[in-house]
Amino acid sequence: MYYKTNPIFPKDFMWGASSAAWQVEGAVAEGGRTPAIIDLNSKKKKPFADNSIAADHYHHYKEDVQLMAECGFSSYRFSISWSRIIPHEDGEVNPEGIKFYNDLINELLKNNITPIVTLYHYDMPVWVDEMCGGWRNRTVIDAFDHYVRVCFKAFGDRVKYWLSINEQNMQICYGNWLGIDKGCDDWEKEKWKINHIMNLCHAKAVIACHELVDGGKIGPVPGYVPIYPESCKPEDQIAAMNAEELTEKVWNDLYVHREYNGFIKKYWEDNNIDPDIRPGDMELIKEAKIDFFALNCYRSNVAKDCKPEEEYLELQLNKNGVKGQFIYPKYPGVYQLAANPNVETTDWDWEIDPIAMRYMLRYMWDHYQLPMMITENGYGAHESLGEDGCVHDEERINFLRDQIYQVGLAIMDGCEVISYNLWSFTDLLSTGNGMAKRYGLVYVNTTDEDVLDLRRIKKDSFYWYSKLIKSNGKEW
């Protein structure tokens, strides 16, 4: 549908940005925090910096919140570090960890910024991994339940929007890249057992939130990549549907309908996969009724038919930010992904496709009719300070303008969207590219080679976004 006016955003729409504890906080050995598995993984990503300092938000949170307030934020989505709250196997609560997040939450509220809190964002404590074998052993369910209940009791009087597990689907789809496959002999089969345990942990969080947080709302955070068929060939359409199921829809159906859909049950049967569903599991999942979806969306994909006789090809991400290094996967008899000639790409070969945002919101609203918030969407780029001491990030402004415009169109299409939180407010550590891939509205003066002084420097995009949100989406 085309509209004669620019999008109109609801009066109570929340504008902000997002981060993750391990990517922004630093201070990995301070305040009683013990190591997380992601700490160890980040040390292997040479020549990129590890997460020991990152943006040093742990020591700069007051300055960062003041900058958010200056920009006009009404929301901030961040995650809690499990190992900062429960640092050891004995389950004892760390008062220093509680204090840090209390101070951050109170600082946000003092500046009229609504906290949106993710309980788990890729940073499993080392002690949990050693005790439970990561997500592979069901003992993790009780450990996770204990952790989230501590969070709800400590912060639930002030935090009313909660997110369970960040991008569970991506952790399963890219298990080797994120280290979830550690200790597995046959990842393609075992990942569905791990996924089921994660679903049980998600369910525990949803149930505990509704039990312990007065007025609390909670939802999952799928990583969403809209998938188009390469052509109007019927085979390509089915391939796109297969890709959608096996990267996104299987999870979203489970979250909403609280049962596994027919597609994945048949897939397990055809591939001799046992997800290890035990008595009482589905009853627990049935209790976990979510309140909304949080959605991370950066790009889109294209799928096409992949004949059974094709040879399997593993997806390979672009890890260096030099165009042309992304390798699209092939899954014989199911689907294959392909480049989209109709969109531009970033240096990391990510599709720049603003209409994907509207597509995602329409698709999710049509299927599930639940409120939605955007919790990640942004433009990663190589950046450094210019000779004038500033960062003129026009490409990021153009990217965000086009993306947010499509959010507005989806709202005008009838979708219920309650918040937009871009990734990220300050520069922070990229999952695979250290400080080389920057997303922030605020430049942090550090590099992969040198920590420097960690000064916060507002980019041009900071001023553009501030103008947009203070006008509630009227001034583009």
C-alpha positions as CSV (number, residue, x, y, z in Angstrom):
1,M,0.0,0.0,0.0
2,Y,1.2,3.5,-0.7
3,Y,0.4,6.4,1.6
4,K,0.0,10.1,0.8
5,T,1.7,11.2,4.0
6,N,4.8,10.3,6.0
7,P,4.3,7.6,8.6
8,I,2.6,8.6,11.9
9,F,4.0,7.0,15.0
10,P,1.9,6.5,18.2
11,K,2.1,9.1,20.8
12,D,3.5,6.7,23.4
13,F,6.0,5.1,21.0
14,M,9.3,4.3,22.7
15,W,12.6,5.3,20.9
16,G,16.0,4.1,22.0
17,A,18.9,1.8,21.3
18,S,20.2,-1.6,22.4
19,S,23.4,-3.3,23.7
20,A,24.5,-6.5,25.3
21,A,26.5,-6.8,28.5
22,W,29.4,-8.7,27.1
23,Q,29.8,-6.4,24.2
24,V,29.6,-3.1,26.0
25,E,30.4,-3.4,29.8
26,G,34.0,-4.5,29.9
27,A,35.2,-4.9,33.6
28,V,35.1,-8.7,33.1
29,A,37.0,-9.4,36.3
30,E,35.6,-6.6,38.4
31,G,32.6,-6.3,40.7
32,G,32.6,-10.0,41.5
33,R,32.0,-11.1,37.9
34,T,33.4,-14.5,36.9
35,P,34.3,-15.5,33.3
36,A,31.7,-16.3,30.7
37,I,32.3,-18.7,27.8
38,I,32.0,-15.7,25.4
39,D,35.0,-14.1,27.1
40,L,37.1,-17.1,26.1
41,N,35.7,-17.1,22.6
42,S,36.4,-13.4,22.1
43,K,40.1,-13.9,23.0
44,K,40.3,-16.3,20.0
45,K,39.1,-13.6,17.5
46,K,42.5,-12.1,16.8
47,P,43.5,-9.6,15.5
48,F,40.3,-8.1,17.0
49,A,40.0,-6.9,20.6
50,D,38.5,-9.1,23.2
51,N,35.7,-8.1,25.5
52,S,37.8,-7.3,28.6
53,I,37.3,-3.5,28.1
54,A,34.9,-3.2,25.2
55,A,33.2,0.3,25.5
56,D,33.9,0.2,29.3
57,H,30.2,1.0,30.0
58,Y,30.7,-0.5,33.5
59,H,32.6,2.6,34.4
60,H,30.9,5.1,32.0
61,Y,27.2,4.1,32.5
62,K,26.3,7.5,34.0
63,E,27.9,9.4,31.1
64,D,26.3,7.1,28.6
65,V,22.8,7.5,30.1
66,Q,23.2,11.3,30.1
67,L,24.0,11.1,26.4
68,M,20.9,8.9,25.9
69,A,18.8,11.5,27.7
70,E,20.4,14.3,25.6
71,C,19.4,12.4,22.5
72,G,15.9,12.1,23.7
73,F,15.6,8.3,24.4
74,S,12.5,6.9,26.0
75,S,13.8,3.3,26.1
76,Y,17.1,1.4,26.4
77,R,17.4,-2.3,25.8
78,F,20.4,-3.9,27.6
79,S,21.3,-7.4,28.9
80,I,22.2,-8.6,32.3
81,S,25.4,-10.6,32.7
82,W,24.5,-14.0,34.3
83,S,28.0,-14.4,35.8
84,R,27.9,-10.9,37.3
85,I,24.7,-11.9,39.2
86,I,25.5,-15.6,40.0
87,P,29.3,-15.9,39.8
88,H,29.7,-19.4,41.2
89,E,28.2,-22.9,41.2
90,D,26.9,-22.5,44.8
91,G,24.2,-20.1,43.4
92,E,25.0,-17.3,45.8
93,V,23.9,-13.9,44.6
94,N,26.6,-11.3,44.0
95,P,25.6,-8.0,45.8
96,E,28.1,-6.0,43.6
97,G,26.4,-7.3,40.5
98,I,22.9,-6.4,41.8
99,K,24.2,-2.9,42.8
100,F,25.6,-2.2,39.3
101,Y,22.3,-3.0,37.5
102,N,20.3,-1.3,40.2
103,D,22.4,1.8,39.7
104,L,22.0,1.6,35.9
105,I,18.2,1.0,36.1
106,N,17.8,3.9,38.5
107,E,19.9,6.2,36.4
108,L,17.7,5.4,33.4
109,L,14.4,5.9,35.2
110,K,15.7,9.2,36.6
111,N,16.1,10.3,33.0
112,N,12.6,9.0,32.0
113,I,14.1,6.1,30.0
114,T,12.3,2.8,30.1
115,P,14.6,-0.2,30.7
116,I,14.0,-3.2,28.5
117,V,16.1,-6.0,29.9
118,T,17.4,-9.2,28.2
119,L,18.1,-12.0,30.6
120,Y,20.5,-14.0,28.3
121,H,22.6,-12.6,25.5
122,Y,25.2,-15.2,24.5
123,D,27.2,-15.0,27.8
124,M,26.8,-18.3,29.6
125,P,29.0,-18.4,32.8
126,V,32.0,-20.7,32.6
127,W,30.8,-22.4,35.8
128,V,27.5,-23.3,34.1
129,D,29.3,-24.6,31.1
130,E,31.5,-26.8,33.3
131,M,28.7,-28.0,35.5
132,C,26.0,-28.5,32.8
133,G,28.0,-28.9,29.6
134,G,26.5,-25.6,28.2
135,W,23.0,-26.1,27.0
136,R,23.5,-29.8,26.5
137,N,22.5,-31.0,30.0
138,R,19.1,-30.5,31.6
139,T,20.7,-29.3,34.9
140,V,21.0,-25.9,33.1
141,I,17.2,-25.5,33.4
142,D,17.2,-25.2,37.2
143,A,20.4,-23.0,37.1
144,F,18.7,-20.7,34.6
145,D,15.5,-20.6,36.6
146,H,17.4,-19.6,39.7
147,Y,19.2,-16.8,37.9
148,V,16.1,-15.3,36.3
149,R,14.1,-15.4,39.5
150,V,16.9,-13.5,41.3
151,C,16.7,-10.9,38.5
152,F,12.9,-10.6,38.7
153,K,13.0,-10.2,42.5
154,A,15.8,-7.7,42.4
155,F,14.7,-5.5,39.5
156,G,11.1,-6.3,38.8
157,D,9.7,-3.5,40.9
158,R,11.1,-1.1,38.3
159,V,11.7,-3.2,35.1
160,K,8.4,-4.2,33.4
161,Y,9.7,-5.2,30.0
162,W,11.7,-8.4,29.9
163,L,13.3,-10.5,27.1
164,S,14.1,-14.2,27.7
165,I,16.8,-15.5,25.3
166,N,18.4,-13.4,22.6
167,E,18.3,-15.0,19.1
168,Q,17.8,-18.6,20.2
169,N,17.2,-19.4,16.5
170,M,20.6,-17.9,15.5
171,Q,22.3,-19.8,18.3
172,I,21.0,-23.0,16.8
173,C,21.5,-22.0,13.1
174,Y,25.0,-20.7,13.7
175,G,26.0,-23.0,16.6
176,N,29.5,-23.5,15.3
177,W,30.1,-19.7,14.9
178,L,28.8,-18.9,18.4
179,G,30.4,-21.9,20.1
180,I,27.1,-23.6,21.1
181,D,28.2,-26.8,19.3
182,K,31.1,-27.4,21.8
183,G,31.1,-31.1,22.9
184,C,28.7,-32.2,20.2
185,D,29.5,-35.2,18.0
186,D,26.7,-34.7,15.4
187,W,25.6,-31.1,15.6
188,E,22.8,-31.4,13.0
189,K,21.0,-33.9,15.2
190,E,22.1,-32.8,18.6
191,K,21.2,-29.2,18.1
192,W,17.5,-30.0,18.3
193,K,18.0,-31.5,21.8
194,I,19.9,-28.3,22.8
195,N,17.1,-26.2,21.3
196,H,14.5,-28.1,23.3
197,I,16.4,-27.4,26.5
198,M,16.6,-23.7,25.6
199,N,12.9,-23.7,25.0
200,L,12.4,-25.1,28.5
201,C,14.6,-22.4,29.9
202,H,12.6,-19.7,28.0
203,A,9.4,-21.2,29.4
204,K,10.8,-21.1,32.9
205,A,11.6,-17.3,32.4
206,V,8.2,-16.5,31.1
207,I,6.4,-18.3,33.9
208,A,8.6,-16.8,36.6
209,C,8.2,-13.3,35.2
210,H,4.4,-13.5,35.3
211,E,4.6,-15.0,38.9
212,L,7.1,-12.4,40.3
213,V,6.8,-9.2,38.4
214,D,3.7,-7.1,39.0
215,G,2.6,-5.9,35.6
216,G,5.6,-7.6,34.0
217,K,5.6,-8.4,30.3
218,I,8.0,-10.8,28.7
219,G,8.8,-12.0,25.2
220,P,11.5,-13.8,23.1
221,V,14.0,-12.1,20.8
222,P,14.3,-14.0,17.5
223,G,16.8,-12.9,15.0
224,Y,14.7,-12.3,11.9
225,V,16.0,-12.4,8.3
226,P,13.1,-12.1,5.8
227,I,13.6,-14.7,3.0
228,Y,12.3,-14.1,-0.5
229,P,12.1,-16.7,-3.3
230,E,14.7,-16.0,-6.0
231,S,12.1,-16.2,-8.7
232,C,8.4,-16.9,-9.2
233,K,9.2,-20.5,-9.9
234,P,7.0,-22.6,-7.6
235,E,10.1,-24.6,-6.5
236,D,11.8,-21.4,-5.4
237,Q,8.7,-20.5,-3.3
238,I,8.8,-23.8,-1.5
239,A,12.5,-23.4,-0.9
240,A,11.9,-20.0,0.6
241,M,9.2,-21.5,2.9
242,N,11.6,-24.3,3.9
243,A,14.3,-21.7,4.7
244,E,11.8,-19.6,6.7
245,E,10.7,-22.7,8.7
246,L,14.2,-23.9,9.6
247,T,15.7,-20.5,10.5
248,E,12.7,-18.7,12.1
249,K,9.2,-20.0,12.0
250,V,9.8,-23.2,13.9
251,W,10.8,-21.0,16.9
252,N,8.1,-18.4,16.6
253,D,5.4,-21.0,16.3
254,L,6.6,-22.6,19.5
255,Y,6.7,-19.4,21.4
256,V,3.1,-18.5,20.5
257,H,1.3,-21.8,20.1
258,R,3.5,-23.5,22.7
259,E,3.8,-26.7,20.7
260,Y,6.1,-27.9,17.9
261,N,4.6,-27.4,14.5
262,G,4.0,-30.1,11.9
263,F,6.9,-29.1,9.7
264,I,9.6,-29.7,12.3
265,K,8.0,-32.9,13.6
266,K,8.1,-34.3,10.1
267,Y,11.6,-33.0,9.6
268,W,12.8,-34.8,12.7
269,E,11.0,-38.0,11.6
270,D,12.5,-37.9,8.1
271,N,16.1,-37.3,9.4
272,N,16.0,-39.7,12.4
273,I,16.3,-36.9,14.9
274,D,15.2,-37.3,18.6
275,P,14.8,-33.9,20.3
276,D,14.5,-35.7,23.6
277,I,11.0,-34.4,24.7
278,R,10.3,-35.9,28.1
279,P,7.1,-36.3,30.1
280,G,6.0,-32.9,31.5
281,D,8.1,-30.8,29.0
282,M,5.3,-29.7,26.8
283,E,3.0,-29.1,29.8
284,L,5.7,-26.6,31.1
285,I,6.0,-25.0,27.7
286,K,2.2,-24.7,27.5
287,E,2.2,-22.5,30.6
288,A,4.6,-20.0,29.1
289,K,2.4,-17.5,27.3
290,I,4.4,-14.6,25.9
291,D,3.2,-11.0,25.9
292,F,5.0,-9.6,22.8
293,F,7.8,-10.2,20.3
294,A,11.1,-8.4,20.4
295,L,12.7,-8.6,16.9
296,N,16.2,-8.2,15.6
297,C,16.4,-7.4,11.9
298,Y,19.4,-6.2,9.9
299,R,19.0,-7.7,6.4
300,S,17.1,-10.1,4.1
301,N,18.0,-13.3,2.3
302,V,17.0,-15.0,-1.0
303,A,16.3,-18.7,-1.3
304,K,16.0,-21.0,-4.3
305,D,15.4,-24.6,-5.1
306,C,18.2,-27.0,-4.2
307,K,17.9,-30.5,-5.8
308,P,18.7,-33.6,-3.7
309,E,21.7,-34.4,-5.9
310,E,23.4,-31.0,-5.1
311,E,26.4,-31.1,-2.8
312,Y,26.0,-29.7,0.7
313,L,27.8,-26.3,1.2
314,E,28.3,-24.8,4.6
315,L,27.4,-21.1,5.2
316,Q,30.6,-19.0,5.7
317,L,30.2,-15.5,7.2
318,N,32.3,-12.6,6.0
319,K,34.6,-12.1,8.9
320,N,36.8,-9.3,7.7
321,G,34.6,-6.7,6.2
322,V,35.9,-7.1,2.7
323,K,33.1,-7.4,0.2
324,G,32.6,-10.7,-1.6
325,Q,33.7,-13.1,1.2
326,F,30.2,-14.3,2.2
327,I,29.5,-17.9,1.0
328,Y,25.8,-18.8,0.7
329,P,24.9,-22.3,2.0
330,K,23.3,-25.3,0.2
331,Y,21.0,-27.8,1.9
332,P,20.3,-30.5,-0.7
333,G,16.6,-31.3,-1.1
334,V,15.6,-28.4,1.2
335,Y,16.9,-25.0,0.0
336,Q,19.9,-22.9,-0.8
337,L,20.5,-19.2,-0.3
338,A,21.7,-16.8,-3.0
339,A,22.8,-13.2,-3.6
340,N,20.1,-10.6,-4.2
341,P,20.9,-8.5,-7.3
342,N,18.2,-6.0,-6.4
343,V,19.8,-4.6,-3.2
344,E,23.1,-3.1,-2.1
345,T,25.3,-4.7,0.6
346,T,27.5,-3.6,3.4
347,D,31.2,-4.4,3.5
348,W,30.2,-7.6,5.3
349,D,27.9,-8.6,2.5
350,W,24.8,-7.9,4.5
351,E,21.9,-6.9,2.3
352,I,20.7,-3.3,2.8
353,D,17.0,-3.8,2.5
354,P,14.7,-1.4,4.4
355,I,11.6,-3.0,3.0
356,A,12.6,-6.2,4.8
357,M,11.6,-4.4,8.0
358,R,8.1,-3.8,6.8
359,Y,7.9,-7.3,5.5
360,M,8.9,-8.8,8.8
361,L,6.5,-6.7,10.8
362,R,3.6,-7.5,8.4
363,Y,4.5,-11.2,8.4
364,M,4.8,-11.5,12.2
365,W,1.6,-9.5,12.8
366,D,-0.3,-11.6,10.2
367,H,0.8,-14.8,11.8
368,Y,0.7,-14.0,15.6
369,Q,-1.2,-10.8,16.3
370,L,1.1,-9.9,19.2
371,P,2.7,-6.5,20.0
372,M,6.2,-6.1,18.6
373,M,9.3,-4.0,19.4
374,I,12.4,-3.7,17.3
375,T,15.4,-4.5,19.6
376,E,18.2,-4.6,17.0
377,N,18.6,-2.9,13.6
378,G,21.7,-1.0,12.5
379,Y,24.5,-0.3,10.1
380,G,28.0,-1.7,10.7
381,A,30.9,0.1,9.2
382,H,34.7,0.8,9.3
383,E,35.0,4.2,11.0
384,S,37.6,6.4,12.5
385,L,37.8,10.0,13.7
386,G,38.2,12.6,10.9
387,E,40.7,15.4,10.9
388,D,38.1,17.6,12.4
389,G,37.7,15.2,15.3
390,C,34.2,14.1,14.2
391,V,32.5,11.1,12.5
392,H,30.4,12.0,9.5
393,D,28.4,8.8,9.1
394,E,26.0,9.8,6.3
395,E,25.6,6.1,5.2
396,R,24.3,5.2,8.7
397,I,21.8,8.1,8.7
398,N,20.5,7.0,5.3
399,F,20.3,3.4,6.4
400,L,18.4,4.3,9.6
401,R,16.1,6.8,7.9
402,D,15.0,4.2,5.4
403,Q,14.6,1.4,8.0
404,I,12.6,3.5,10.4
405,Y,10.4,4.8,7.6
406,Q,9.4,1.2,6.9
407,V,8.6,0.6,10.5
408,G,6.3,3.6,10.3
409,L,4.6,2.2,7.2
410,A,4.1,-1.1,8.9
411,I,2.4,0.7,11.8
412,M,0.1,2.4,9.2
413,D,-0.5,-1.0,7.7
414,G,-2.1,-1.9,11.1
415,C,0.8,-3.6,12.9
416,E,1.2,-2.9,16.6
417,V,4.7,-1.8,17.1
418,I,5.6,-0.3,20.5
419,S,9.3,0.6,20.4
420,Y,12.3,1.0,18.1
421,N,15.8,0.3,19.5
422,L,18.6,0.5,17.1
423,W,21.9,-1.3,17.5
424,S,23.8,0.4,19.0
425,F,24.0,3.6,21.1
426,T,27.8,3.7,21.6
427,D,30.2,1.8,19.5
428,L,30.8,-1.6,21.1
429,L,32.4,-4.9,20.5
430,S,31.1,-6.7,17.4
431,T,30.4,-10.4,17.8
432,G,33.0,-11.4,15.3
433,N,34.9,-8.2,14.3
434,G,35.9,-6.5,17.6
435,M,36.0,-2.7,17.3
436,A,36.6,-2.8,13.6
437,K,32.9,-3.0,12.8
438,R,31.1,0.0,14.4
439,Y,27.4,0.5,14.8
440,G,27.1,3.3,17.3
441,L,25.6,6.8,17.3
442,V,28.4,7.7,19.6
443,Y,32.0,7.0,18.7
444,V,34.1,5.4,21.5
445,N,37.8,6.3,21.1
446,T,39.4,2.9,21.2
447,T,40.6,0.5,18.6
448,D,41.5,-3.2,18.3
449,E,45.1,-2.3,18.8
450,D,45.0,0.3,21.5
451,V,42.5,1.2,24.2
452,L,43.1,5.0,24.0
453,D,41.1,7.3,26.2
454,L,37.6,5.8,25.6
455,R,36.1,9.3,25.0
456,R,32.5,9.5,23.8
457,I,32.2,11.5,20.6
458,K,28.7,12.1,19.1
459,K,28.5,11.2,15.4
460,D,26.3,13.0,12.9
461,S,23.8,10.2,13.3
462,F,23.4,11.1,17.0
463,Y,22.1,14.5,16.0
464,W,19.9,13.2,13.2
465,Y,18.3,10.5,15.5
466,S,17.8,13.0,18.3
467,K,15.9,15.3,15.9
468,L,13.8,12.4,14.6
469,I,12.8,11.0,18.0
470,K,12.1,14.4,19.6
471,S,9.6,15.0,16.8
472,N,8.2,11.5,17.3
473,G,9.1,10.5,13.8
474,K,8.0,13.7,12.0
475,E,11.3,15.3,11.1
476,W,13.3,13.1,8.8
